Amino acid sequence: MQSGEGIYMTIEKYAALKSAYAREQGEEAERAKTIVGLAALDMSRVQIIEFLKTNMELSEEQAQAAYDNAMAAHA
């Protein structure tokens, strides 16, 4: 094993992971805002899930979970 390897990650890897996490959290926050906005326009759950699948390229399960999470957080 070379110096710096093992159970510890490099600073670069840590920064990359934190950046990816922040990007993912930002995407989820934007997705939640979109879902709440669509619900405010009186779109049904089914319509919003179809929108998410088509426009955000989510699977059925991902779209349903995103909808449920956004509406629970908004309630």
mmCIF file of the N, C-alpha and C atoms, coordinates in Angstrom:
data_MODEL
# 
_entry.id   MODEL 
# 
loop_
_atom_site.group_PDB 
_atom_site.id 
_atom_site.type_symbol 
_atom_site.label_atom_id 
_atom_site.label_alt_id 
_atom_site.label_comp_id 
_atom_site.label_asym_id 
_atom_site.label_entity_id 
_atom_site.label_seq_id 
_atom_site.pdbx_PDB_ins_code 
_atom_site.Cartn_x 
_atom_site.Cartn_y 
_atom_site.Cartn_z 
_atom_site.occupancy 
_atom_site.B_iso_or_equiv 
_atom_site.pdbx_formal_charge 
_atom_site.auth_seq_id 
_atom_site.auth_comp_id 
_atom_site.auth_asym_id 
_atom_site.auth_atom_id 
_atom_site.pdbx_PDB_model_num 
ATOM 1   N N  . MET A 1 1  ? 0.842   -1.178 0.000   1.00 0.00 ? 1  MET A N  1 
ATOM 2   C CA . MET A 1 1  ? 0.000   0.000  0.000   1.00 0.00 ? 1  MET A CA 1 
ATOM 3   C C  . MET A 1 1  ? 0.887   1.241  0.000   1.00 0.00 ? 1  MET A C  1 
ATOM 4   N N  . GLN A 1 2  ? 0.586   2.173  -0.864  1.00 0.00 ? 2  GLN A N  1 
ATOM 5   C CA . GLN A 1 2  ? 1.365   3.398  -0.943  1.00 0.00 ? 2  GLN A CA 1 
ATOM 6   C C  . GLN A 1 2  ? 0.890   4.381  0.113   1.00 0.00 ? 2  GLN A C  1 
ATOM 7   N N  . SER A 1 3  ? 1.741   5.321  0.418   1.00 0.00 ? 3  SER A N  1 
ATOM 8   C CA . SER A 1 3  ? 1.386   6.362  1.372   1.00 0.00 ? 3  SER A CA 1 
ATOM 9   C C  . SER A 1 3  ? 0.163   7.127  0.881   1.00 0.00 ? 3  SER A C  1 
ATOM 10  N N  . GLY A 1 4  ? -0.783  7.382  1.776   1.00 0.00 ? 4  GLY A N  1 
ATOM 11  C CA . GLY A 1 4  ? -1.974  8.134  1.389   1.00 0.00 ? 4  GLY A CA 1 
ATOM 12  C C  . GLY A 1 4  ? -3.135  7.259  0.970   1.00 0.00 ? 4  GLY A C  1 
ATOM 13  N N  . GLU A 1 5  ? -2.901  5.954  0.796   1.00 0.00 ? 5  GLU A N  1 
ATOM 14  C CA . GLU A 1 5  ? -3.985  5.044  0.435   1.00 0.00 ? 5  GLU A CA 1 
ATOM 15  C C  . GLU A 1 5  ? -4.523  4.397  1.702   1.00 0.00 ? 5  GLU A C  1 
ATOM 16  N N  . GLY A 1 6  ? -5.609  3.711  1.576   1.00 0.00 ? 6  GLY A N  1 
ATOM 17  C CA . GLY A 1 6  ? -6.176  3.013  2.719   1.00 0.00 ? 6  GLY A CA 1 
ATOM 18  C C  . GLY A 1 6  ? -7.587  3.478  2.978   1.00 0.00 ? 6  GLY A C  1 
ATOM 19  N N  . ILE A 1 7  ? -7.915  3.611  4.247   1.00 0.00 ? 7  ILE A N  1 
ATOM 20  C CA . ILE A 1 7  ? -9.290  3.953  4.599   1.00 0.00 ? 7  ILE A CA 1 
ATOM 21  C C  . ILE A 1 7  ? -9.593  5.438  4.435   1.00 0.00 ? 7  ILE A C  1 
ATOM 22  N N  . TYR A 1 8  ? -8.587  6.233  4.246   1.00 0.00 ? 8  TYR A N  1 
ATOM 23  C CA . TYR A 1 8  ? -8.797  7.674  4.107   1.00 0.00 ? 8  TYR A CA 1 
ATOM 24  C C  . TYR A 1 8  ? -8.904  8.050  2.641   1.00 0.00 ? 8  TYR A C  1 
ATOM 25  N N  . MET A 1 9  ? -9.809  8.971  2.330   1.00 0.00 ? 9  MET A N  1 
ATOM 26  C CA . MET A 1 9  ? -9.922  9.430  0.947   1.00 0.00 ? 9  MET A CA 1 
ATOM 27  C C  . MET A 1 9  ? -9.102  10.700 0.772   1.00 0.00 ? 9  MET A C  1 
ATOM 28  N N  . THR A 1 10 ? -8.735  10.958 -0.452  1.00 0.00 ? 10 THR A N  1 
ATOM 29  C CA . THR A 1 10 ? -7.966  12.163 -0.731  1.00 0.00 ? 10 THR A CA 1 
ATOM 30  C C  . THR A 1 10 ? -8.866  13.387 -0.618  1.00 0.00 ? 10 THR A C  1 
ATOM 31  N N  . ILE A 1 11 ? -8.251  14.507 -0.443  1.00 0.00 ? 11 ILE A N  1 
ATOM 32  C CA . ILE A 1 11 ? -8.997  15.766 -0.391  1.00 0.00 ? 11 ILE A CA 1 
ATOM 33  C C  . ILE A 1 11 ? -9.758  15.969 -1.688  1.00 0.00 ? 11 ILE A C  1 
ATOM 34  N N  . GLU A 1 12 ? -9.139  15.623 -2.813  1.00 0.00 ? 12 GLU A N  1 
ATOM 35  C CA . GLU A 1 12 ? -9.785  15.792 -4.110  1.00 0.00 ? 12 GLU A CA 1 
ATOM 36  C C  . GLU A 1 12 ? -11.039 14.922 -4.218  1.00 0.00 ? 12 GLU A C  1 
ATOM 37  N N  . LYS A 1 13 ? -10.935 13.675 -3.756  1.00 0.00 ? 13 LYS A N  1 
ATOM 38  C CA . LYS A 1 13 ? -12.095 12.783 -3.817  1.00 0.00 ? 13 LYS A CA 1 
ATOM 39  C C  . LYS A 1 13 ? -13.199 13.282 -2.890  1.00 0.00 ? 13 LYS A C  1 
ATOM 40  N N  . TYR A 1 14 ? -12.831 13.731 -1.703  1.00 0.00 ? 14 TYR A N  1 
ATOM 41  C CA . TYR A 1 14 ? -13.809 14.271 -0.762  1.00 0.00 ? 14 TYR A CA 1 
ATOM 42  C C  . TYR A 1 14 ? -14.521 15.476 -1.372  1.00 0.00 ? 14 TYR A C  1 
ATOM 43  N N  . ALA A 1 15 ? -13.776 16.378 -1.975  1.00 0.00 ? 15 ALA A N  1 
ATOM 44  C CA . ALA A 1 15 ? -14.366 17.566 -2.600  1.00 0.00 ? 15 ALA A CA 1 
ATOM 45  C C  . ALA A 1 15 ? -15.297 17.174 -3.740  1.00 0.00 ? 15 ALA A C  1 
ATOM 46  N N  . ALA A 1 16 ? -14.903 16.186 -4.521  1.00 0.00 ? 16 ALA A N  1 
ATOM 47  C CA . ALA A 1 16 ? -15.751 15.733 -5.628  1.00 0.00 ? 16 ALA A CA 1 
ATOM 48  C C  . ALA A 1 16 ? -17.050 15.131 -5.105  1.00 0.00 ? 16 ALA A C  1 
ATOM 49  N N  . LEU A 1 17 ? -16.965 14.339 -4.048  1.00 0.00 ? 17 LEU A N  1 
ATOM 50  C CA . LEU A 1 17 ? -18.172 13.748 -3.460  1.00 0.00 ? 17 LEU A CA 1 
ATOM 51  C C  . LEU A 1 17 ? -19.089 14.817 -2.884  1.00 0.00 ? 17 LEU A C  1 
ATOM 52  N N  . LYS A 1 18 ? -18.530 15.792 -2.193  1.00 0.00 ? 18 LYS A N  1 
ATOM 53  C CA . LYS A 1 18 ? -19.332 16.884 -1.627  1.00 0.00 ? 18 LYS A CA 1 
ATOM 54  C C  . LYS A 1 18 ? -19.983 17.698 -2.732  1.00 0.00 ? 18 LYS A C  1 
ATOM 55  N N  . SER A 1 19 ? -19.259 17.929 -3.808  1.00 0.00 ? 19 SER A N  1 
ATOM 56  C CA . SER A 1 19 ? -19.793 18.680 -4.938  1.00 0.00 ? 19 SER A CA 1 
ATOM 57  C C  . SER A 1 19 ? -20.950 17.929 -5.584  1.00 0.00 ? 19 SER A C  1 
ATOM 58  N N  . ALA A 1 20 ? -20.792 16.627 -5.769  1.00 0.00 ? 20 ALA A N  1 
ATOM 59  C CA . ALA A 1 20 ? -21.859 15.814 -6.359  1.00 0.00 ? 20 ALA A CA 1 
ATOM 60  C C  . ALA A 1 20 ? -23.081 15.806 -5.453  1.00 0.00 ? 20 ALA A C  1 
ATOM 61  N N  . TYR A 1 21 ? -22.862 15.712 -4.145  1.00 0.00 ? 21 TYR A N  1 
ATOM 62  C CA . TYR A 1 21 ? -23.972 15.724 -3.191  1.00 0.00 ? 21 TYR A CA 1 
ATOM 63  C C  . TYR A 1 21 ? -24.709 17.057 -3.241  1.00 0.00 ? 21 TYR A C  1 
ATOM 64  N N  . ALA A 1 22 ? -23.974 18.150 -3.262  1.00 0.00 ? 22 ALA A N  1 
ATOM 65  C CA . ALA A 1 22 ? -24.593 19.477 -3.319  1.00 0.00 ? 22 ALA A CA 1 
ATOM 66  C C  . ALA A 1 22 ? -25.380 19.658 -4.611  1.00 0.00 ? 22 ALA A C  1 
ATOM 67  N N  . ARG A 1 23 ? -24.833 19.176 -5.700  1.00 0.00 ? 23 ARG A N  1 
ATOM 68  C CA . ARG A 1 23 ? -25.517 19.263 -6.991  1.00 0.00 ? 23 ARG A CA 1 
ATOM 69  C C  . ARG A 1 23 ? -26.819 18.455 -6.948  1.00 0.00 ? 23 ARG A C  1 
ATOM 70  N N  . GLU A 1 24 ? -26.748 17.260 -6.370  1.00 0.00 ? 24 GLU A N  1 
ATOM 71  C CA . GLU A 1 24 ? -27.939 16.407 -6.252  1.00 0.00 ? 24 GLU A CA 1 
ATOM 72  C C  . GLU A 1 24 ? -28.995 17.073 -5.372  1.00 0.00 ? 24 GLU A C  1 
ATOM 73  N N  . GLN A 1 25 ? -28.567 17.664 -4.274  1.00 0.00 ? 25 GLN A N  1 
ATOM 74  C CA . GLN A 1 25 ? -29.511 18.336 -3.378  1.00 0.00 ? 25 GLN A CA 1 
ATOM 75  C C  . GLN A 1 25 ? -30.145 19.537 -4.065  1.00 0.00 ? 25 GLN A C  1 
ATOM 76  N N  . GLY A 1 26 ? -29.365 20.261 -4.854  1.00 0.00 ? 26 GLY A N  1 
ATOM 77  C CA . GLY A 1 26 ? -29.894 21.399 -5.603  1.00 0.00 ? 26 GLY A CA 1 
ATOM 78  C C  . GLY A 1 26 ? -30.919 20.963 -6.628  1.00 0.00 ? 26 GLY A C  1 
ATOM 79  N N  . GLU A 1 27 ? -30.636 19.844 -7.300  1.00 0.00 ? 27 GLU A N  1 
ATOM 80  C CA . GLU A 1 27 ? -31.581 19.316 -8.289  1.00 0.00 ? 27 GLU A CA 1 
ATOM 81  C C  . GLU A 1 27 ? -32.876 18.887 -7.615  1.00 0.00 ? 27 GLU A C  1 
ATOM 82  N N  . GLU A 1 28 ? -32.766 18.253 -6.447  1.00 0.00 ? 28 GLU A N  1 
ATOM 83  C CA . GLU A 1 28 ? -33.963 17.819 -5.729  1.00 0.00 ? 28 GLU A CA 1 
ATOM 84  C C  . GLU A 1 28 ? -34.778 19.017 -5.259  1.00 0.00 ? 28 GLU A C  1 
ATOM 85  N N  . ALA A 1 29 ? -34.101 20.070 -4.814  1.00 0.00 ? 29 ALA A N  1 
ATOM 86  C CA . ALA A 1 29 ? -34.809 21.270 -4.368  1.00 0.00 ? 29 ALA A CA 1 
ATOM 87  C C  . ALA A 1 29 ? -35.537 21.929 -5.536  1.00 0.00 ? 29 ALA A C  1 
ATOM 88  N N  . GLU A 1 30 ? -34.889 22.000 -6.683  1.00 0.00 ? 30 GLU A N  1 
ATOM 89  C CA . GLU A 1 30 ? -35.529 22.573 -7.870  1.00 0.00 ? 30 GLU A CA 1 
ATOM 90  C C  . GLU A 1 30 ? -36.696 21.716 -8.326  1.00 0.00 ? 30 GLU A C  1 
ATOM 91  N N  . ARG A 1 31 ? -36.519 20.411 -8.266  1.00 0.00 ? 31 ARG A N  1 
ATOM 92  C CA . ARG A 1 31 ? -37.590 19.490 -8.646  1.00 0.00 ? 31 ARG A CA 1 
ATOM 93  C C  . ARG A 1 31 ? -38.794 19.682 -7.726  1.00 0.00 ? 31 ARG A C  1 
ATOM 94  N N  . ALA A 1 32 ? -38.541 19.832 -6.429  1.00 0.00 ? 32 ALA A N  1 
ATOM 95  C CA . ALA A 1 32 ? -39.630 20.029 -5.464  1.00 0.00 ? 32 ALA A CA 1 
ATOM 96  C C  . ALA A 1 32 ? -40.373 21.331 -5.752  1.00 0.00 ? 32 ALA A C  1 
ATOM 97  N N  . LYS A 1 33 ? -39.635 22.391 -6.070  1.00 0.00 ? 33 LYS A N  1 
ATOM 98  C CA . LYS A 1 33 ? -40.277 23.671 -6.419  1.00 0.00 ? 33 LYS A CA 1 
ATOM 99  C C  . LYS A 1 33 ? -41.151 23.512 -7.653  1.00 0.00 ? 33 LYS A C  1 
ATOM 100 N N  . THR A 1 34 ? -40.659 22.781 -8.628  1.00 0.00 ? 34 THR A N  1 
ATOM 101 C CA . THR A 1 34 ? -41.425 22.539 -9.855  1.00 0.00 ? 34 THR A CA 1 
ATOM 102 C C  . THR A 1 34 ? -42.704 21.776 -9.544  1.00 0.00 ? 34 THR A C  1 
ATOM 103 N N  . ILE A 1 35 ? -42.602 20.744 -8.733  1.00 0.00 ? 35 ILE A N  1 
ATOM 104 C CA . ILE A 1 35 ? -43.770 19.927 -8.393  1.00 0.00 ? 35 ILE A CA 1 
ATOM 105 C C  . ILE A 1 35 ? -44.818 20.761 -7.673  1.00 0.00 ? 35 ILE A C  1 
ATOM 106 N N  . VAL A 1 36 ? -44.395 21.534 -6.700  1.00 0.00 ? 36 VAL A N  1 
ATOM 107 C CA . VAL A 1 36 ? -45.337 22.382 -5.954  1.00 0.00 ? 36 VAL A CA 1 
ATOM 108 C C  . VAL A 1 36 ? -45.973 23.404 -6.891  1.00 0.00 ? 36 VAL A C  1 
ATOM 109 N N  . GLY A 1 37 ? -45.189 23.959 -7.800  1.00 0.00 ? 37 GLY A N  1 
ATOM 110 C CA . GLY A 1 37 ? -45.726 24.916 -8.767  1.00 0.00 ? 37 GLY A CA 1 
ATOM 111 C C  . GLY A 1 37 ? -46.757 24.290 -9.686  1.00 0.00 ? 37 GLY A C  1 
ATOM 112 N N  . LEU A 1 38 ? -46.482 23.083 -10.145 1.00 0.00 ? 38 LEU A N  1 
ATOM 113 C CA . LEU A 1 38 ? -47.438 22.391 -11.009 1.00 0.00 ? 38 LEU A CA 1 
ATOM 114 C C  . LEU A 1 38 ? -48.715 22.052 -10.245 1.00 0.00 ? 38 LEU A C  1 
ATOM 115 N N  . ALA A 1 39 ? -48.575 21.668 -8.989  1.00 0.00 ? 39 ALA A N  1 
ATOM 116 C CA . ALA A 1 39 ? -49.758 21.383 -8.167  1.00 0.00 ? 39 ALA A CA 1 
ATOM 117 C C  . ALA A 1 39 ? -50.583 22.650 -7.966  1.00 0.00 ? 39 ALA A C  1 
ATOM 118 N N  . ALA A 1 40 ? -49.910 23.788 -7.825  1.00 0.00 ? 40 ALA A N  1 
ATOM 119 C CA . ALA A 1 40 ? -50.614 25.066 -7.672  1.00 0.00 ? 40 ALA A CA 1 
ATOM 120 C C  . ALA A 1 40 ? -51.387 25.425 -8.934  1.00 0.00 ? 40 ALA A C  1 
ATOM 121 N N  . LEU A 1 41 ? -50.962 24.886 -10.069 1.00 0.00 ? 41 LEU A N  1 
ATOM 122 C CA . LEU A 1 41 ? -51.669 25.105 -11.337 1.00 0.00 ? 41 LEU A CA 1 
ATOM 123 C C  . LEU A 1 41 ? -52.791 24.082 -11.534 1.00 0.00 ? 41 LEU A C  1 
ATOM 124 N N  . ASP A 1 42 ? -53.118 23.374 -10.466 1.00 0.00 ? 42 ASP A N  1 
ATOM 125 C CA . ASP A 1 42 ? -54.195 22.375 -10.462 1.00 0.00 ? 42 ASP A CA 1 
ATOM 126 C C  . ASP A 1 42 ? -53.917 21.167 -11.344 1.00 0.00 ? 42 ASP A C  1 
ATOM 127 N N  . MET A 1 43 ? -52.646 20.856 -11.562 1.00 0.00 ? 43 MET A N  1 
ATOM 128 C CA . MET A 1 43 ? -52.328 19.604 -12.249 1.00 0.00 ? 43 MET A CA 1 
ATOM 129 C C  . MET A 1 43 ? -52.515 18.467 -11.254 1.00 0.00 ? 43 MET A C  1 
ATOM 130 N N  . SER A 1 44 ? -53.019 17.342 -11.720 1.00 0.00 ? 44 SER A N  1 
ATOM 131 C CA . SER A 1 44 ? -53.236 16.187 -10.854 1.00 0.00 ? 44 SER A CA 1 
ATOM 132 C C  . SER A 1 44 ? -51.912 15.477 -10.578 1.00 0.00 ? 44 SER A C  1 
ATOM 133 N N  . ARG A 1 45 ? -51.945 14.589 -9.601  1.00 0.00 ? 45 ARG A N  1 
ATOM 134 C CA . ARG A 1 45 ? -50.765 13.786 -9.268  1.00 0.00 ? 45 ARG A CA 1 
ATOM 135 C C  . ARG A 1 45 ? -50.297 13.010 -10.499 1.00 0.00 ? 45 ARG A C  1 
ATOM 136 N N  . VAL A 1 46 ? -51.241 12.397 -11.202 1.00 0.00 ? 46 VAL A N  1 
ATOM 137 C CA . VAL A 1 46 ? -50.911 11.613 -12.398 1.00 0.00 ? 46 VAL A CA 1 
ATOM 138 C C  . VAL A 1 46 ? -50.261 12.499 -13.457 1.00 0.00 ? 46 VAL A C  1 
ATOM 139 N N  . GLN A 1 47 ? -50.804 13.695 -13.675 1.00 0.00 ? 47 GLN A N  1 
ATOM 140 C CA . GLN A 1 47 ? -50.243 14.612 -14.673 1.00 0.00 ? 47 GLN A CA 1 
ATOM 141 C C  . GLN A 1 47 ? -48.830 15.043 -14.287 1.00 0.00 ? 47 GLN A C  1 
ATOM 142 N N  . ILE A 1 48 ? -48.634 15.326 -13.008 1.00 0.00 ? 48 ILE A N  1 
ATOM 143 C CA . ILE A 1 48 ? -47.314 15.770 -12.550 1.00 0.00 ? 48 ILE A CA 1 
ATOM 144 C C  . ILE A 1 48 ? -46.297 14.638 -12.684 1.00 0.00 ? 48 ILE A C  1 
ATOM 145 N N  . ILE A 1 49 ? -46.689 13.434 -12.331 1.00 0.00 ? 49 ILE A N  1 
ATOM 146 C CA . ILE A 1 49 ? -45.780 12.292 -12.465 1.00 0.00 ? 49 ILE A CA 1 
ATOM 147 C C  . ILE A 1 49 ? -45.417 12.070 -13.928 1.00 0.00 ? 49 ILE A C  1 
ATOM 148 N N  . GLU A 1 50 ? -46.380 12.180 -14.814 1.00 0.00 ? 50 GLU A N  1 
ATOM 149 C CA . GLU A 1 50 ? -46.086 12.058 -16.251 1.00 0.00 ? 50 GLU A CA 1 
ATOM 150 C C  . GLU A 1 50 ? -45.134 13.162 -16.705 1.00 0.00 ? 50 GLU A C  1 
ATOM 151 N N  . PHE A 1 51 ? -45.341 14.381 -16.214 1.00 0.00 ? 51 PHE A N  1 
ATOM 152 C CA . PHE A 1 51 ? -44.456 15.502 -16.529 1.00 0.00 ? 51 PHE A CA 1 
ATOM 153 C C  . PHE A 1 51 ? -43.027 15.182 -16.082 1.00 0.00 ? 51 PHE A C  1 
ATOM 154 N N  . LEU A 1 52 ? -42.887 14.680 -14.858 1.00 0.00 ? 52 LEU A N  1 
ATOM 155 C CA . LEU A 1 52 ? -41.560 14.357 -14.333 1.00 0.00 ? 52 LEU A CA 1 
ATOM 156 C C  . LEU A 1 52 ? -40.880 13.265 -15.151 1.00 0.00 ? 52 LEU A C  1 
ATOM 157 N N  . LYS A 1 53 ? -41.646 12.263 -15.535 1.00 0.00 ? 53 LYS A N  1 
ATOM 158 C CA . LYS A 1 53 ? -41.084 11.176 -16.337 1.00 0.00 ? 53 LYS A CA 1 
ATOM 159 C C  . LYS A 1 53 ? -40.634 11.677 -17.700 1.00 0.00 ? 53 LYS A C  1 
ATOM 160 N N  . THR A 1 54 ? -41.436 12.526 -18.304 1.00 0.00 ? 54 THR A N  1 
ATOM 161 C CA . THR A 1 54 ? -41.138 13.009 -19.651 1.00 0.00 ? 54 THR A CA 1 
ATOM 162 C C  . THR A 1 54 ? -40.053 14.076 -19.659 1.00 0.00 ? 54 THR A C  1 
ATOM 163 N N  . ASN A 1 55 ? -40.196 15.078 -18.809 1.00 0.00 ? 55 ASN A N  1 
ATOM 164 C CA . ASN A 1 55 ? -39.319 16.243 -18.869 1.00 0.00 ? 55 ASN A CA 1 
ATOM 165 C C  . ASN A 1 55 ? -38.079 16.156 -17.994 1.00 0.00 ? 55 ASN A C  1 
ATOM 166 N N  . MET A 1 56 ? -38.124 15.347 -16.960 1.00 0.00 ? 56 MET A N  1 
ATOM 167 C CA . MET A 1 56 ? -36.967 15.225 -16.077 1.00 0.00 ? 56 MET A CA 1 
ATOM 168 C C  . MET A 1 56 ? -36.342 13.841 -16.158 1.00 0.00 ? 56 MET A C  1 
ATOM 169 N N  . GLU A 1 57 ? -36.865 13.036 -17.089 1.00 0.00 ? 57 GLU A N  1 
ATOM 170 C CA . GLU A 1 57 ? -36.317 11.709 -17.366 1.00 0.00 ? 57 GLU A CA 1 
ATOM 171 C C  . GLU A 1 57 ? -36.202 10.843 -16.111 1.00 0.00 ? 57 GLU A C  1 
ATOM 172 N N  . LEU A 1 58 ? -37.278 10.830 -15.307 1.00 0.00 ? 58 LEU A N  1 
ATOM 173 C CA . LEU A 1 58 ? -37.321 9.990  -14.122 1.00 0.00 ? 58 LEU A CA 1 
ATOM 174 C C  . LEU A 1 58 ? -38.105 8.722  -14.425 1.00 0.00 ? 58 LEU A C  1 
ATOM 175 N N  . SER A 1 59 ? -37.792 7.673  -13.706 1.00 0.00 ? 59 SER A N  1 
ATOM 176 C CA . SER A 1 59 ? -38.589 6.450  -13.814 1.00 0.00 ? 59 SER A CA 1 
ATOM 177 C C  . SER A 1 59 ? -39.914 6.680  -13.089 1.00 0.00 ? 59 SER A C  1 
ATOM 178 N N  . GLU A 1 60 ? -40.834 5.766  -13.271 1.00 0.00 ? 60 GLU A N  1 
ATOM 179 C CA . GLU A 1 60 ? -42.130 5.854  -12.573 1.00 0.00 ? 60 GLU A CA 1 
ATOM 180 C C  . GLU A 1 60 ? -41.918 5.939  -11.058 1.00 0.00 ? 60 GLU A C  1 
ATOM 181 N N  . GLU A 1 61 ? -41.062 5.085  -10.534 1.00 0.00 ? 61 GLU A N  1 
ATOM 182 C CA . GLU A 1 61 ? -40.803 5.050  -9.095  1.00 0.00 ? 61 GLU A CA 1 
ATOM 183 C C  . GLU A 1 61 ? -40.147 6.338  -8.616  1.00 0.00 ? 61 GLU A C  1 
ATOM 184 N N  . GLN A 1 62 ? -39.175 6.841  -9.369  1.00 0.00 ? 62 GLN A N  1 
ATOM 185 C CA . GLN A 1 62 ? -38.507 8.088  -8.996  1.00 0.00 ? 62 GLN A CA 1 
ATOM 186 C C  . GLN A 1 62 ? -39.483 9.253  -9.022  1.00 0.00 ? 62 GLN A C  1 
ATOM 187 N N  . ALA A 1 63 ? -40.333 9.293  -10.034 1.00 0.00 ? 63 ALA A N  1 
ATOM 188 C CA . ALA A 1 63 ? -41.301 10.382 -10.161 1.00 0.00 ? 63 ALA A CA 1 
ATOM 189 C C  . ALA A 1 63 ? -42.307 10.347 -9.018  1.00 0.00 ? 63 ALA A C  1 
ATOM 190 N N  . GLN A 1 64 ? -42.786 9.164  -8.674  1.00 0.00 ? 64 GLN A N  1 
ATOM 191 C CA . GLN A 1 64 ? -43.733 9.047  -7.568  1.00 0.00 ? 64 GLN A CA 1 
ATOM 192 C C  . GLN A 1 64 ? -43.093 9.469  -6.252  1.00 0.00 ? 64 GLN A C  1 
ATOM 193 N N  . ALA A 1 65 ? -41.862 9.029  -6.021  1.00 0.00 ? 65 ALA A N  1 
ATOM 194 C CA . ALA A 1 65 ? -41.158 9.393  -4.793  1.00 0.00 ? 65 ALA A CA 1 
ATOM 195 C C  . ALA A 1 65 ? -40.900 10.892 -4.741  1.00 0.00 ? 65 ALA A C  1 
ATOM 196 N N  . ALA A 1 66 ? -40.501 11.481 -5.860  1.00 0.00 ? 66 ALA A N  1 
ATOM 197 C CA . ALA A 1 66 ? -40.255 12.925 -5.904  1.00 0.00 ? 66 ALA A CA 1 
ATOM 198 C C  . ALA A 1 66 ? -41.537 13.690 -5.602  1.00 0.00 ? 66 ALA A C  1 
ATOM 199 N N  . TYR A 1 67 ? -42.641 13.252 -6.185  1.00 0.00 ? 67 TYR A N  1 
ATOM 200 C CA . TYR A 1 67 ? -43.936 13.899 -5.936  1.00 0.00 ? 67 TYR A CA 1 
ATOM 201 C C  . TYR A 1 67 ? -44.309 13.787 -4.458  1.00 0.00 ? 67 TYR A C  1 
ATOM 202 N N  . ASP A 1 68 ? -44.244 12.580 -3.926  1.00 0.00 ? 68 ASP A N  1 
ATOM 203 C CA . ASP A 1 68 ? -44.621 12.359 -2.526  1.00 0.00 ? 68 ASP A CA 1 
ATOM 204 C C  . ASP A 1 68 ? -43.754 13.176 -1.578  1.00 0.00 ? 68 ASP A C  1 
ATOM 205 N N  . ASN A 1 69 ? -42.447 13.198 -1.819  1.00 0.00 ? 69 ASN A N  1 
ATOM 206 C CA . ASN A 1 69 ? -41.533 13.958 -0.963  1.00 0.00 ? 69 ASN A CA 1 
ATOM 207 C C  . ASN A 1 69 ? -41.798 15.454 -1.038  1.00 0.00 ? 69 ASN A C  1 
ATOM 208 N N  . ALA A 1 70 ? -42.017 15.957 -2.245  1.00 0.00 ? 70 ALA A N  1 
ATOM 209 C CA . ALA A 1 70 ? -42.254 17.395 -2.417  1.00 0.00 ? 70 ALA A CA 1 
ATOM 210 C C  . ALA A 1 70 ? -43.551 17.822 -1.746  1.00 0.00 ? 70 ALA A C  1 
ATOM 211 N N  . MET A 1 71 ? -44.590 17.025 -1.920  1.00 0.00 ? 71 MET A N  1 
ATOM 212 C CA . MET A 1 71 ? -45.880 17.393 -1.343  1.00 0.00 ? 71 MET A CA 1 
ATOM 213 C C  . MET A 1 71 ? -45.867 17.255 0.179   1.00 0.00 ? 71 MET A C  1 
ATOM 214 N N  . ALA A 1 72 ? -45.148 16.268 0.698   1.00 0.00 ? 72 ALA A N  1 
ATOM 215 C CA . ALA A 1 72 ? -45.038 16.108 2.154   1.00 0.00 ? 72 ALA A CA 1 
ATOM 216 C C  . ALA A 1 72 ? -44.266 17.275 2.764   1.00 0.00 ? 72 ALA A C  1 
ATOM 217 N N  . ALA A 1 73 ? -43.209 17.702 2.095   1.00 0.00 ? 73 ALA A N  1 
ATOM 218 C CA . ALA A 1 73 ? -42.415 18.826 2.594   1.00 0.00 ? 73 ALA A CA 1 
ATOM 219 C C  . ALA A 1 73 ? -43.186 20.134 2.505   1.00 0.00 ? 73 ALA A C  1 
ATOM 220 N N  . HIS A 1 74 ? -44.057 20.230 1.527   1.00 0.00 ? 74 HIS A N  1 
ATOM 221 C CA . HIS A 1 74 ? -44.825 21.463 1.304   1.00 0.00 ? 74 HIS A CA 1 
ATOM 222 C C  . HIS A 1 74 ? -46.025 21.573 2.245   1.00 0.00 ? 74 HIS A C  1 
ATOM 223 N N  . ALA A 1 75 ? -46.511 20.452 2.728   1.00 0.00 ? 75 ALA A N  1 
ATOM 224 C CA . ALA A 1 75 ? -47.726 20.435 3.569   1.00 0.00 ? 75 ALA A CA 1 
ATOM 225 C C  . ALA A 1 75 ? -47.549 21.120 4.901   1.00 0.00 ? 75 ALA A C  1 
# 
